[in-house]
Amino acid sequence: QKEVEQNSGPLSVPEGAIASLNCTYSDRVSQSFFWYRQYSGKSPELIMSIYSNGDKEDGRFTAQLNKASQYVSLLIRDSQPSDSATYLCVVSDGQGGKLIFGQGTELSVKP
Amino acid sequence: ETGVTQTPRHLVMGMTNKKSLKCEQHLGHNAMYWYKQSAKKPLELMFVYNFKEQTENNSVPSRFSPECPNSSHLFLHLHTLQPEDSALYLCASSQGGNNYGYTFGSGTRLTVV
């Protein structure tokens, strides 16, 4: 069973702090990695994708990938209350069939 | 319209009713998906269609019946549902393969009474 593991949280950080969200995956041949944000009662929204080892930055968001450790992370700098949501780590099925979703980490940013 | 559109946004139905959920994508994608999301639970993949052919049925009960007449439209026909089927039903589309992620619709909030 291919799996994506996340700490369900809730992760609580103060406004302006760095939020760090982590994820591990089991399929060694996965090639594509994504972070989705899902507000309560809404659909998931793609916010970051990463395909190679290292860091990828987009505004306040940085995705980090380490394929050797099978580890993906998302850093949110200068966290805002509007960042409060559930963040889904998503990994491609190494056989190219579909995406595998983690259970999500609930982030709460306190003013 | 752009993106992935789902209708209706909310649906309340009795256990003996028959209803259908509709999904339409305007992105030129060739794969479409139905997901179920129950409260405080992860997304559950239900069905996958590639080029309007069903490629995956994730052991979904027969009271859920999908239909994909073409690559842009996807339906989920519902009949004799149970209260535990109440959930957010999400449609998604993708370019095929998995290099670009999925684009989700806004979902249908289904309540079975």
Interface residues (C-beta under 8 A of the other chain):
Chain A: Q31 S32 F34 Y36 G41 K42 S43 P44 E45 L46 S49 Y51 L88 V90 S92 D93 G96 G97 K98 L99 F101 G102 Q103 G104
Chain B: Y33 K41 P42 L43 L45 V48 T55 E56 L88 L90 G97 N98 N99 Y100 G101 Y102 T103 F104 G105 S106 G107 R109
